[in-house]
Amino acid sequence: MAEWYPVMLNISEKKCLVAGGGPVAERKIAGLLSAGARVIVVSPQLTPKLRELADNGGILWIPREAVDDDLEGAALVFAATGEPDVNRRLAESARLLGIPANVADNGEAGDFMVPAVLRRGRFVLAAGVSGAGPALAARVVRELSARYGPEYSVYADALGHIRRAVKEHVADPEERRLLLLAAVEPDALEEWRQAGWLKSQPGKLLERLRSRAEAAKPKEENH
């Protein structure tokens, strides 16, 4: 079997259809909402948490069994009904429409799998084993959560600003590369976290980056 291709998708405001309203569907929906998707759930019943989301307008609930017409306009389809035959039928119908489908009870029968995820704002780590043993991926993510704490959300936001500033003010591609490498050193990350001047003083930012890049040159040469 060919290896799976890992990818991150922008699904903000896009329709994602979830067929099923049980605990598995609830986990899928939590990830979709974190990514800003417009979630449509088709299921006769919902878990209490999903019912609360529906009552509050967080998801759109259609209280019946899913049919092929529900797939229209979806960016992604999640077949999580608890009925293997229904899940396979929905996945096949989605495939005919060119819509990627995830099959909850048999990942290899679908077009994509959902990895275990650690999310710190824009900093995202994902682990997967291509359906061979999801529990291992979940364990690895739990271990990573101790290593990469909430501060990485702040680091990611700061680095996003730094990257924009470097692209705007530095024309040379090689200098850009060296400055961005210097920006992600552990002590540099901590400096950006505490730097109240970061967004307001691009000149000072570039000066600090160039200083750090210069200091890092001997280390690069030794490698």
Sequence and secondary structure as in RCSB ss.txt:
>XXXX:A:sequence
MAEWYPVMLNISEKKCLVAGGGPVAERKIAGLLSAGARVIVVSPQLTPKLRELADNGGILWIPREAVDDDLEGAA
LVFAATGEPDVNRRLAESARLLGIPANVADNGEAGDFMVPAVLRRGRFVLAAGVSGAGPALAARVVRELSARYGP
EYSVYADALGHIRRAVKEHVADPEERRLLLLAAVEPDALEEWRQAGWLKSQPGKLLERLRSRAEAAKPKEENH
>XXXX:A:secstr
           TT EEEEE  SHHHHHHHHHHHHTT EEEEE S   HHHHHHHHTTSSEEE S   GGGGTT S
EEEE SS HHHHHHHHHHHHHTT  EEETT GGGSS    EEEEETTEEEEE  TTS HHHHHHHHHHHHHHS T
HHHHHHHHHHHHHHHHHHH   HHHHHHHHHHHTSHHHHHHHHH TTTTT HHHHHHHHHHHHHHHHHHHHH 
